[in-house]
């Protein structure tokens, strides 16, 4: 995760975290998730593979026609939460499919709260009515990330395969605000919505989003089918990052923060821009990026559990060859603490076996070789260079 706002506005963000970290404090684990490697992984939990929409870029092929018989039962899910609490997991992010289609989601969220685990929601927003927003609040879910892939109804609805998704998703922000739920925009940037990025940022501010989180397309699920058609060029990525940097500089961090996800090399662009600007917080920003020890959170600071209980290094790694176990066979805590698992080792060791541009790039210690899922899917080798990288490591 590339924390643009925290790097640019150090006072109260990075400075606070650095002070906490250096002095051995044990404040809110959720507040200091940039350093979750010092604690336990944040869990991205696909409660269901069922969804009311059929998005063209869905990373796990969720949709209305998916069966539900194989989902973890309520009792299995509660037992999993108990295990996560026992091992000290700080946060569970309920996702899907559409997590609000699980009838027991509020029961599970409340159980997590009683066990001392914070919860968040990743949703398409179309099912959030005032009544549902009140239930989200009552269950203790502290944050809702709502997907918005276009600044116009035409673009967003085309992505989502629905004629009214845009209207209902926008309404969800108002319902969440009225219920006192902090929420943010989650956008996957592609060729089809690239031109709308400035308008999307304006829209996010207008609807009261506290976070603007930009994802890049990963070849996973239906994203594999759409990748060649939708993926951006290196110049477009650079331009998008430059815009986010500019908007983050001029935006009060208490109003909205900017982040990018699933491309650790984004931090290199951020540090270079801060150096050109002689930013006051450059030293702390460099320390933050270095402290992440390779950028990518997969297999270290984050983990994924799918609707059947299978465990993966991250939510984009949902493939048989990247599965590291099942909570139906073994507790998550035991799976995760198996130090020599061959798949987890690739993500944790930031292997020196990387080939191509990643193999001899002098940014490697900071970005950790980018996204291993992209390398595997597009190069056929988990140690290959990240084909999405826009950097020239020999500069």
C-alpha positions as CSV (number, residue, x, y, z in Angstrom):
1,X,0.0,0.0,0.0
2,X,1.4,3.4,-1.1
3,X,0.3,5.9,1.6
4,X,0.6,9.1,-0.4
5,X,-1.1,11.4,2.1
6,X,0.7,10.0,5.1
7,X,4.0,10.6,3.4
8,X,3.2,14.1,2.3
9,X,1.5,15.3,5.5
10,X,3.8,14.0,8.2
11,X,2.4,15.9,11.2
12,X,-0.2,13.7,12.9
13,X,0.3,10.9,10.4
14,X,3.7,9.6,9.7
15,X,5.3,11.6,12.6
16,X,2.8,10.1,15.0
17,X,3.4,6.6,13.8
18,X,7.2,7.0,13.8
19,X,7.1,8.3,17.4
20,X,4.8,5.4,18.4
21,X,7.1,2.9,16.7
22,X,10.4,4.2,18.0
23,X,9.2,4.5,21.6
24,X,7.7,1.0,21.7
25,X,4.1,2.2,22.3
26,X,1.2,-0.1,21.9
27,X,-1.6,2.3,20.8
28,X,-4.4,1.4,18.5
29,X,-3.3,-1.4,16.2
30,X,-5.7,-0.2,13.6
31,X,-4.2,3.3,13.6
32,X,-0.7,2.0,12.8
33,X,-1.5,-0.6,10.2
34,X,1.4,0.6,8.1
35,X,3.5,-1.4,10.6
36,X,1.3,-4.4,10.8
37,X,4.3,-6.6,10.1
38,X,5.2,-6.0,13.7
39,X,1.8,-7.5,14.7
40,X,-0.3,-10.0,12.8
41,X,-1.7,-9.9,9.3
42,X,-4.8,-8.0,8.3
43,X,-7.3,-10.5,7.0
44,X,-9.1,-10.0,3.7
45,X,-12.0,-12.5,4.1
46,X,-14.2,-13.3,1.1
47,X,-17.3,-14.2,3.1
48,X,-19.1,-15.3,-0.1
49,X,-18.5,-15.7,-3.8
50,X,-22.1,-14.7,-4.4
51,X,-22.8,-11.1,-5.7
52,X,-25.7,-9.1,-7.1
53,X,-23.4,-7.6,-9.8
54,X,-21.2,-9.2,-12.5
55,X,-18.1,-6.8,-12.7
56,X,-15.8,-7.2,-15.7
57,X,-12.7,-7.0,-13.6
58,X,-13.7,-9.0,-10.5
59,X,-10.6,-10.7,-9.1
60,X,-12.4,-13.9,-8.1
61,X,-15.2,-14.2,-10.7
62,X,-18.0,-13.5,-8.2
63,X,-21.5,-13.1,-9.6
64,X,-25.3,-13.8,-9.2
65,X,-25.0,-17.4,-10.4
66,X,-22.5,-18.6,-7.9
67,X,-23.6,-21.4,-5.5
68,X,-23.4,-20.9,-1.8
69,X,-23.3,-24.5,-0.4
70,X,-19.6,-24.5,0.0
71,X,-19.3,-21.3,2.2
72,X,-18.0,-21.6,5.7
73,X,-21.0,-22.0,8.0
74,X,-21.7,-19.5,10.8
75,X,-20.2,-21.9,13.4
76,X,-17.0,-22.4,11.2
77,X,-16.7,-18.7,10.7
78,X,-17.0,-17.9,14.4
79,X,-14.4,-20.6,15.2
80,X,-12.1,-18.9,12.6
81,X,-12.7,-15.5,14.3
82,X,-11.8,-17.0,17.6
83,X,-8.5,-18.4,16.2
84,X,-7.7,-15.0,14.6
85,X,-8.3,-13.2,17.9
86,X,-6.1,-15.7,19.7
87,X,-3.2,-15.0,17.4
88,X,-3.6,-11.2,17.6
89,X,-5.0,-10.3,14.2
90,X,-5.8,-6.5,14.3
91,X,-8.4,-6.2,11.5
92,X,-10.8,-8.3,9.4
93,X,-11.9,-6.8,6.2
94,X,-15.2,-8.5,5.1
95,X,-15.4,-8.7,1.3
96,X,-16.9,-11.0,-1.3
97,X,-18.6,-11.3,-3.7
98,X,-20.8,-8.9,-2.0
99,X,-20.4,-9.5,1.7
100,X,-23.8,-7.9,2.5
101,X,-25.4,-10.9,0.8
102,X,-24.2,-13.1,3.8
103,X,-27.2,-13.1,6.1
104,X,-25.0,-13.6,9.1
105,X,-22.5,-10.8,8.4
106,X,-23.6,-8.7,11.3
107,X,-23.5,-11.7,13.6
108,X,-19.9,-12.3,12.5
109,X,-18.9,-8.7,12.8
110,X,-20.4,-8.5,16.3
111,X,-18.6,-11.7,17.3
112,X,-15.3,-10.2,16.0
113,X,-15.9,-7.1,18.1
114,X,-16.5,-9.2,21.2
115,X,-13.1,-10.9,20.5
116,X,-11.3,-7.6,20.2
117,X,-10.9,-7.5,16.4
118,X,-11.8,-4.5,14.4
119,X,-13.8,-4.9,11.2
120,X,-14.2,-3.1,7.9
121,X,-16.3,-3.7,4.9
122,X,-15.5,-3.8,1.2
123,X,-18.7,-3.5,-0.8
124,X,-20.2,-2.4,-4.1
125,X,-22.6,-0.3,-2.0
126,X,-25.7,-1.1,-3.9
127,X,-27.4,-2.9,-1.0
128,X,-26.7,-0.2,1.6
129,X,-30.0,1.4,2.5
130,X,-30.5,3.5,5.6
131,X,-31.6,0.4,7.5
132,X,-28.5,-1.6,6.4
133,X,-26.2,1.4,7.3
134,X,-27.7,1.4,10.8
135,X,-27.0,-2.3,11.1
136,X,-23.4,-1.8,9.9
137,X,-22.9,0.8,12.6
138,X,-24.6,-1.3,15.3
139,X,-22.3,-4.3,14.5
140,X,-19.2,-2.2,15.1
141,X,-17.9,-2.2,11.5
142,X,-15.7,0.9,11.5
143,X,-15.2,1.6,7.8
144,X,-16.8,0.8,4.5
145,X,-14.8,0.9,1.3
146,X,-17.3,1.4,-1.6
147,X,-16.3,0.6,-5.2
148,X,-16.8,3.4,-7.7
149,X,-15.2,2.8,-11.1
150,X,-16.5,5.9,-13.0
151,X,-17.4,9.5,-12.4
152,X,-20.4,9.0,-14.7
153,X,-23.2,6.5,-14.5
154,X,-22.4,5.1,-18.0
155,X,-18.9,4.2,-17.1
156,X,-19.6,2.8,-13.6
157,X,-22.6,0.8,-14.8
158,X,-20.7,-0.7,-17.7
159,X,-18.0,-1.9,-15.3
160,X,-20.6,-3.3,-12.9
161,X,-23.0,-4.9,-15.5
162,X,-26.0,-3.1,-13.9
163,X,-28.2,-0.2,-15.2
164,X,-28.5,1.5,-11.7
165,X,-25.3,0.6,-9.8
166,X,-24.0,4.1,-9.9
167,X,-27.1,5.7,-8.4
168,X,-27.3,3.1,-5.6
169,X,-23.5,3.3,-4.9
170,X,-23.6,7.1,-4.6
171,X,-26.6,6.9,-2.3
172,X,-24.7,4.4,-0.1
173,X,-22.2,7.2,0.8
174,X,-25.0,9.4,2.0
175,X,-26.6,6.6,4.0
176,X,-23.2,5.7,5.6
177,X,-22.6,9.4,6.5
178,X,-26.0,9.7,8.1
179,X,-25.3,6.6,10.2
180,X,-21.9,7.9,11.3
181,X,-19.8,5.3,9.3
182,X,-16.5,6.4,7.8
183,X,-16.4,5.4,4.2
184,X,-14.0,5.7,1.2
185,X,-13.9,5.3,-2.6
186,X,-12.2,2.3,-4.1
187,X,-11.5,2.6,-7.8
188,X,-9.7,0.2,-10.2
189,X,-8.1,2.4,-12.8
190,X,-8.1,1.1,-16.4
191,X,-8.2,2.4,-19.9
192,X,-11.9,2.8,-19.7
193,X,-12.0,5.2,-16.8
194,X,-8.5,6.7,-16.9
195,X,-9.8,10.0,-18.4
196,X,-12.3,10.3,-15.5
197,X,-9.7,10.2,-12.7
198,X,-9.8,13.9,-12.0
199,X,-13.6,13.9,-12.0
200,X,-13.6,10.8,-9.8
201,X,-11.4,12.6,-7.2
202,X,-13.7,15.6,-7.3
203,X,-16.8,13.3,-6.9
204,X,-15.1,11.5,-3.9
205,X,-14.7,14.8,-2.2
206,X,-18.2,15.9,-3.0
207,X,-19.8,12.8,-1.5
208,X,-17.7,12.9,1.7
209,X,-15.3,10.1,1.1
210,X,-12.5,10.1,3.8
211,X,-10.3,7.9,1.6
212,X,-9.5,7.7,-2.1
213,X,-7.9,4.3,-2.7
214,X,-6.7,3.5,-6.2
215,X,-6.2,-0.1,-7.3
216,X,-4.4,-1.2,-10.5
217,X,-5.8,-4.1,-12.5
218,X,-4.4,-7.5,-11.5
219,X,-4.7,-10.5,-13.8
220,X,-6.8,-12.5,-11.3
221,X,-10.4,-13.9,-11.8
222,X,-12.2,-12.1,-14.6
223,X,-9.3,-9.6,-14.5
224,X,-7.3,-12.2,-16.4
225,X,-9.8,-12.0,-19.3
226,X,-9.9,-8.2,-19.3
227,X,-6.3,-7.5,-18.6
228,X,-4.9,-6.9,-22.1
229,X,-7.9,-4.8,-23.1
230,X,-8.0,-2.7,-19.9
231,X,-4.5,-2.4,-18.5
232,X,-2.8,1.0,-18.6
233,X,0.5,1.9,-20.2
234,X,3.5,3.0,-18.2
235,X,3.0,6.6,-19.2
236,X,-0.6,6.5,-18.1
237,X,0.4,5.0,-14.7
238,X,3.0,7.8,-14.3
239,X,0.4,10.5,-15.1
240,X,-2.1,9.0,-12.7
241,X,0.4,8.9,-9.9
242,X,1.5,12.5,-10.6
243,X,-2.2,13.6,-10.4
244,X,-2.7,11.8,-7.1
245,X,0.4,13.3,-5.7
246,X,-0.7,16.8,-6.7
247,X,-4.2,16.4,-5.3
248,X,-2.9,14.8,-2.1
249,X,-0.6,17.8,-1.6
250,X,-3.4,20.3,-1.8
251,X,-6.0,18.2,0.2
252,X,-6.3,18.5,4.0
253,X,-5.4,15.0,5.3
254,X,-8.2,15.3,7.8
255,X,-10.6,15.6,4.9
256,X,-9.5,12.8,2.5
257,X,-6.4,10.6,2.2
258,X,-4.9,9.2,-1.0
259,X,-3.5,5.7,-1.4
260,X,-2.6,3.2,-4.1
261,X,-2.7,-0.6,-3.8
262,X,-1.1,-3.7,-5.4
263,X,1.9,-1.9,-7.0
264,X,4.7,-1.4,-4.4
265,X,6.8,0.5,-7.0
266,X,4.4,3.4,-6.7
267,X,6.3,4.4,-3.6
268,X,9.4,5.1,-5.7
269,X,7.4,7.6,-7.8
270,X,6.2,9.2,-4.6
271,X,9.7,9.5,-3.0
272,X,11.1,11.0,-6.2
273,X,8.3,13.6,-6.4
274,X,8.9,14.5,-2.7
275,X,12.6,14.9,-3.3
276,X,12.0,17.2,-6.3
277,X,9.7,19.3,-4.1
278,X,12.2,19.4,-1.2
279,X,9.3,18.1,1.0
280,X,9.7,18.6,4.8
281,X,8.7,15.0,5.5
282,X,11.0,13.3,3.0
283,X,13.2,11.6,5.7
284,X,10.2,10.2,7.5
285,X,8.7,9.1,4.2
286,X,11.8,7.3,3.2
287,X,11.9,5.6,6.6
288,X,8.3,4.5,6.2
289,X,8.9,3.0,2.8
290,X,12.1,1.2,3.9
291,X,10.4,-0.1,7.1
292,X,7.9,-2.1,4.9
293,X,10.9,-4.2,3.8
294,X,9.9,-4.8,0.3
295,X,6.6,-3.0,-0.2
296,X,4.2,-5.9,-1.0
297,X,2.1,-6.9,1.9
298,X,1.2,-10.3,0.6
299,X,2.1,-13.2,2.9
300,X,3.3,-10.8,5.6
301,X,1.1,-7.9,6.6
302,X,-2.0,-9.2,4.8
303,X,-3.6,-12.6,4.2
304,X,-6.7,-13.8,2.3
305,X,-9.3,-16.4,3.3
306,X,-11.9,-17.3,0.6
307,X,-15.5,-18.3,1.1
308,X,-14.5,-22.0,1.4
309,X,-11.8,-21.3,4.0
310,X,-8.8,-21.6,1.6
311,X,-5.8,-19.4,2.6
312,X,-3.8,-17.3,0.1
313,X,-1.0,-14.7,0.5
314,X,-3.4,-12.0,-0.7
315,X,-6.8,-11.6,-2.3
316,X,-5.3,-11.5,-5.8
317,X,-3.5,-14.8,-5.3
318,X,-6.6,-16.9,-5.4
319,X,-5.4,-19.8,-7.5
320,X,-4.8,-23.5,-6.7
321,X,-1.0,-23.2,-7.1
322,X,-0.9,-20.3,-4.6
323,X,-3.2,-21.9,-1.9
324,X,-1.3,-22.4,1.4
325,X,-3.9,-24.4,3.2
326,X,-7.5,-24.5,4.4
327,X,-9.0,-23.5,7.8
328,X,-11.2,-26.6,7.5
329,X,-8.1,-28.7,7.8
330,X,-5.9,-26.7,10.1
331,X,-6.4,-23.5,12.1
332,X,-5.3,-20.3,10.3
333,X,-2.8,-19.6,13.0
334,X,-0.9,-22.8,12.3
335,X,-1.0,-22.3,8.5
336,X,0.3,-18.8,8.8
337,X,3.1,-19.6,11.2
338,X,4.5,-22.4,9.0
339,X,7.8,-20.7,8.4
340,X,9.1,-22.8,5.5
341,X,6.0,-23.1,3.3
342,X,7.3,-22.8,-0.3
343,X,4.6,-20.3,-1.4
344,X,4.7,-18.1,1.7
345,X,8.5,-18.1,1.5
346,X,8.5,-16.5,-2.0
347,X,6.4,-13.6,-0.6
348,X,8.2,-13.3,2.7
349,X,11.8,-13.6,1.6
350,X,11.7,-11.2,-1.3
351,X,13.7,-13.7,-3.2
352,X,17.0,-12.8,-4.8
353,X,16.1,-15.2,-7.6
354,X,14.0,-12.6,-9.4
355,X,14.8,-12.4,-13.1
356,X,14.5,-9.7,-15.8
357,X,14.4,-6.1,-14.8
358,X,13.5,-7.0,-11.2
359,X,16.6,-9.1,-10.8
360,X,19.1,-6.2,-11.2
361,X,17.0,-3.2,-10.3
362,X,18.5,-1.0,-7.6
363,X,15.0,-0.2,-6.3
364,X,14.4,-3.9,-5.4
365,X,15.0,-3.5,-1.7
366,X,12.3,-0.8,-1.5
367,X,9.6,-2.3,-3.8
368,X,10.4,-6.0,-3.2
369,X,9.9,-6.9,-6.9
370,X,6.4,-5.6,-7.3
371,X,3.5,-8.0,-7.7
372,X,4.3,-11.7,-7.9
373,X,0.8,-12.5,-9.0
374,X,1.3,-10.4,-12.2
375,X,4.6,-12.1,-12.8
376,X,3.1,-15.6,-12.5
377,X,0.1,-14.9,-14.6
378,X,1.7,-12.9,-17.4
379,X,5.2,-14.4,-17.4
380,X,4.5,-17.9,-16.2
381,X,7.1,-17.6,-13.5
382,X,6.6,-16.3,-10.0
383,X,10.2,-15.0,-9.9
384,X,9.9,-13.1,-13.2
385,X,9.9,-9.3,-13.4
386,X,6.6,-7.5,-12.7
387,X,5.3,-6.7,-16.2
388,X,3.3,-3.7,-14.8
389,X,6.4,-1.9,-13.6
390,X,6.9,1.6,-15.0
391,X,10.3,2.2,-13.5
392,X,13.7,2.0,-15.1
393,X,15.8,0.4,-12.3
394,X,19.1,1.5,-14.0
395,X,18.4,5.2,-13.9
